[in-house]
Amino acid sequence: MGEPTLSFSEIFHVGTLNPKAKGRESLEGAGLSVSEHPEAWTRIARLGGLPWWRLTKPGNRFLDALALTDARREGIEAWAVKHGYLKPVEAYRVEFFDEEGEPRYMMFEDRDRAEFEAESYETDVEPANVLAPTEKLERRVGVSTDLISAFDHVLTVYAEDVMGVDGVWWMEELDVPSLSAPRGVIVPSMVGSWQAKRVKRINARKNPDARLDWHRVSDESVYLDWLEVPRSYERRGLGARTYKEWEAKLPPEVQHVYIHAGNVGRGPSRPFWERMGFYVVEDEDDLSPDLSDEYVLAMIEDVSEGQYAMRKDLE
């Protein structure tokens, strides 16, 4: 089985079609930055006033960066080391929480700098063996790279040299206030194969409906029966956004949310729910005593293989 790929009927670019004009700062490397949401990226990157382009190409393929397994990632890293794009180094990791309470981290090759940042966040410095970008990688991608962005930049080289596909895609969550939106890059050798048409404006895409059903099982607990996202919008952030909006509207006395995760849609749902803050319940004492037999979480032993009783504790 090869690397995971995605294709699109149309994508958009905001700005000049000359990738060399993008400067030294780019998350996507030397190619042409693209997205399905030009309105979102116009706001995130403050690109107001720049032209919008609609790009099309039959049979296009993008390496799906966020769908790579650990084994695939390790294979690409080994390829990058062999070809001189990455090198092993000892670095220092600083973990912290942002203003929204989300876990973040920084990586440094300089211990003094790491300790300075750790002190400001009142956290610790953790040594880490990682792969760092080489000068060869920076010359190839034409932009500044670091310990965190190096692998994404390697992916653009791998997609172009090894896979021969159009580019790389990061199907990140569409959340403009958090400066996040799905994004991609067309590698330099493929830019000319796309048809580009300037568009004065496009209507903002109407979000499709995601359906969510739940039951209140006690004053302090709710059970989320299911969350359904249209198949064409899976892994595009709609599910996460729908859940977060629902959770934010729960009554303040609700302290626990229970769900039953399993193999649905395009694969196991457990990783999605873990990103939402849920954990697997392994002890029946952690289940709400108010969950009756009509709820699938009532008895852990009734949960079949590959299925998970999960819980989230709300603050």
C-alpha positions in Angstrom: 0.0 0.0 0.0 1.3 3.4 -1.0 1.2 6.7 0.8 -2.3 8.2 1.5 -3.4 10.7 -1.1 -6.2 13.2 -1.7 -7.6 14.8 -4.8 -9.8 17.9 -5.3 -12.2 19.2 -8.0 -10.9 22.7 -7.4 -8.6 24.6 -5.0 -7.6 28.2 -4.6 -4.6 30.4 -4.2 -4.5 34.0 -2.9 -1.8 36.2 -4.3 0.7 35.9 -7.1 1.1 32.7 -9.0 4.9 33.0 -8.9 6.0 30.7 -6.0 9.4 32.5 -5.9 7.7 35.7 -4.7 6.6 34.1 -1.4 9.7 35.1 0.6 11.6 33.1 3.2 8.7 32.4 5.6 6.3 29.6 4.5 4.9 26.6 6.2 4.6 24.8 2.9 8.0 25.3 1.4 8.9 26.4 -2.1 5.7 25.5 -3.9 2.4 27.4 -4.5 0.3 27.5 -1.3 -3.3 26.5 -1.9 -6.5 25.8 0.0 -10.2 25.1 -0.3 -10.9 28.1 1.9 -9.5 31.3 0.4 -11.8 33.4 2.6 -10.3 31.7 5.7 -6.7 32.1 4.6 -7.3 35.7 3.5 -8.3 36.4 7.2 -5.6 34.3 8.8 -2.7 35.5 6.8 -4.0 39.0 6.3 -4.1 38.8 2.5 -6.9 41.3 1.9 -6.6 43.0 -1.5 -4.7 40.2 -3.2 -6.2 38.4 -6.2 -7.9 35.0 -5.8 -7.2 32.2 -8.3 -9.2 29.0 -8.9 -7.0 26.1 -9.8 -8.1 22.9 -11.5 -6.4 19.8 -12.8 -7.9 16.4 -13.7 -6.5 13.5 -11.8 -4.6 15.6 -9.3 -3.0 13.9 -6.2 -1.7 15.2 -3.0 0.1 13.4 -0.2 -2.2 13.4 2.8 0.2 14.4 5.5 -2.1 14.0 8.5 -3.1 10.5 7.4 0.5 9.1 7.5 1.0 6.2 9.9 3.9 6.2 12.3 5.6 3.5 10.2 5.1 5.6 7.0 6.5 8.7 8.8 9.5 6.8 10.0 10.2 5.5 6.5 10.1 9.1 5.1 12.4 10.3 7.8 14.9 7.5 7.0 14.7 8.5 3.4 15.4 12.2 4.3 18.4 11.3 6.5 19.8 9.1 3.7 19.6 11.9 1.2 21.0 14.6 3.5 17.8 16.5 4.2 17.6 15.7 8.0 20.2 14.9 10.6 19.8 13.4 14.1 20.5 15.9 17.0 19.9 16.2 20.7 17.4 18.9 21.3 15.2 20.3 24.2 11.4 20.2 24.3 9.4 22.7 26.3 5.7 21.9 26.8 3.1 24.5 27.7 -0.6 25.4 27.5 -1.8 28.2 25.3 -4.5 30.8 26.2 -7.2 28.4 25.3 -5.8 25.6 27.5 -4.6 23.6 24.5 -1.2 21.7 24.9 1.6 23.1 22.8 5.4 22.6 22.6 8.6 24.2 21.4 11.8 22.6 20.3 15.3 24.1 20.7 18.8 22.9 19.9 20.2 25.5 22.4 19.6 24.5 26.0 19.9 28.0 27.4 17.2 29.2 25.1 15.0 26.3 26.1 15.5 27.0 29.8 14.7 30.6 29.3 11.4 29.7 27.6 10.6 27.0 30.2 11.0 29.5 33.0 8.6 31.9 31.4 5.9 29.2 31.2 6.9 27.7 34.6 7.5 24.3 33.1 10.5 21.9 32.6 12.9 21.2 29.8 12.9 17.7 28.5 15.9 16.4 26.4 14.8 14.8 23.1 16.5 13.1 20.3 15.1 14.5 17.1 15.8 15.1 13.4 16.9 18.6 12.5 16.9 20.2 9.0 20.1 20.5 7.1 21.4 23.3 4.9 20.6 21.1 1.9 16.9 21.1 2.9 16.8 24.8 3.4 18.4 25.4 0.0 15.9 22.9 -1.6 12.7 24.4 -0.1 13.9 28.0 -0.3 12.4 29.0 3.0 13.5 29.1 6.6 12.9 25.8 8.4 13.4 24.6 12.0 12.9 21.5 14.2 9.1 21.7 14.1 8.6 22.6 10.4 11.4 20.4 9.0 9.3 17.2 8.5 6.6 19.1 6.7 9.2 20.6 4.4 10.7 17.2 3.8 7.3 16.0 2.8 7.2 18.5 -0.1 10.5 17.2 -1.4 9.4 13.5 -0.9 6.1 14.2 -2.7 8.0 15.7 -5.7 11.0 13.5 -6.0 9.7 10.1 -4.9 5.9 10.0 -5.3 5.7 12.3 -8.3 2.4 13.8 -7.1 1.1 17.3 -7.3 1.9 18.3 -3.7 1.1 17.8 -0.1 -2.1 18.5 1.9 -2.6 19.2 5.6 -6.2 18.6 6.4 -6.2 20.7 9.5 -9.2 21.9 11.4 -11.1 24.9 10.0 -11.0 27.3 12.9 -10.2 30.8 11.8 -10.1 32.3 15.3 -7.4 29.8 16.2 -5.6 30.6 12.9 -6.2 27.1 11.6 -7.6 25.9 8.2 -6.9 23.1 5.8 -4.0 23.9 3.5 -1.8 22.5 0.8 1.1 23.2 -1.6 1.6 22.4 -5.2 5.3 21.5 -5.6 7.3 23.7 -8.0 7.6 21.2 -10.8 3.8 20.7 -10.9 2.6 24.3 -10.8 2.6 24.6 -14.6 0.4 21.6 -15.1 -2.6 23.3 -13.3 -5.1 25.6 -15.0 -5.5 28.9 -13.2 -8.4 31.3 -13.6 -8.7 34.5 -11.7 -11.9 35.0 -9.8 -13.2 38.3 -8.4 -15.1 36.6 -5.6 -16.5 33.3 -4.6 -19.4 32.8 -2.2 -18.2 31.5 1.2 -18.9 27.8 1.3 -21.9 27.0 3.3 -21.1 24.5 6.1 -22.9 21.2 5.6 -24.9 20.0 8.6 -23.4 17.6 11.1 -25.9 15.8 13.1 -25.5 15.1 16.8 -27.8 13.3 19.2 -27.5 13.0 23.0 -29.4 12.2 26.2 -29.2 13.8 29.7 -28.8 10.8 32.1 -28.4 12.7 35.3 -27.8 16.2 36.6 -24.1 15.8 36.2 -23.8 13.4 33.2 -24.8 13.3 29.5 -24.5 10.5 27.0 -23.6 11.4 23.4 -25.4 8.9 21.2 -23.7 9.8 17.9 -22.1 12.5 15.9 -22.5 12.2 12.1 -20.5 14.2 9.6 -21.2 14.1 5.8 -18.7 11.7 4.3 -17.2 14.3 1.9 -16.4 16.5 4.9 -14.8 13.9 7.1 -11.4 15.0 8.5 -12.0 18.6 7.5 -12.8 20.0 11.0 -16.6 20.0 10.9 -16.9 17.2 13.5 -14.6 18.9 15.9 -16.3 22.3 15.5 -19.7 20.8 15.9 -18.8 18.9 19.1 -17.0 21.9 20.6 -20.0 24.2 19.9 -22.4 21.6 21.5 -20.2 21.1 24.6 -19.9 24.9 25.1 -23.7 25.1 25.4 -24.1 22.3 28.0 -25.6 23.4 31.3 -22.9 24.4 33.8 -23.8 21.6 36.2 -22.9 18.9 33.7 -19.5 17.4 34.7 -19.2 14.3 32.5 -19.8 13.3 28.9 -19.8 9.7 27.9 -19.5 8.2 24.4 -19.1 4.8 22.7 -16.2 4.9 20.2 -15.7 2.3 17.5 -14.8 1.7 13.9 -17.0 4.0 11.9 -16.8 6.1 8.7 -13.2 6.1 7.4 -11.8 4.3 10.4 -11.6 4.1 14.2 -13.2 7.1 15.9 -11.2 6.7 19.2 -8.4 9.0 18.0 -10.9 11.8 17.2 -12.5 11.6 20.6 -9.1 11.5 22.3 -8.3 14.8 20.6 -11.6 16.1 22.0 -10.4 15.3 25.5 -12.0 11.9 26.1 -10.3 8.9 27.7 -11.0 5.2 27.7 -13.0 4.0 30.7 -11.4 0.8 32.0 -13.1 0.6 35.4 -16.9 0.4 35.9 -16.5 2.6 38.9 -15.7 5.4 36.5 -19.1 5.1 34.8 -22.0 7.1 35.9 -24.3 5.1 38.1 -27.2 6.7 36.4 -26.5 5.1 33.0 -29.3 2.6 32.6 -29.3 -0.6 30.5 -30.7 1.3 27.5 -27.3 3.0 27.1 -24.4 1.1 25.5 -22.0 2.2 28.2 -23.9 0.6 31.0 -21.7 -2.5 31.1 -18.1 -2.4 30.0 -18.0 -6.2 29.4 -20.7 -5.7 26.8 -18.4 -3.5 24.7 -17.1 -5.6 21.8 -13.5 -5.8 20.6 -12.4 -2.7 18.9 -15.1 -0.6 20.7 -14.4 1.7 23.5 -16.4 3.2 26.4 -15.0 6.8 26.8 -15.5 9.7 29.1 -14.7 13.4 29.3 -14.6 15.3 32.5 -15.6 18.9 32.1 -14.2 21.6 34.3 
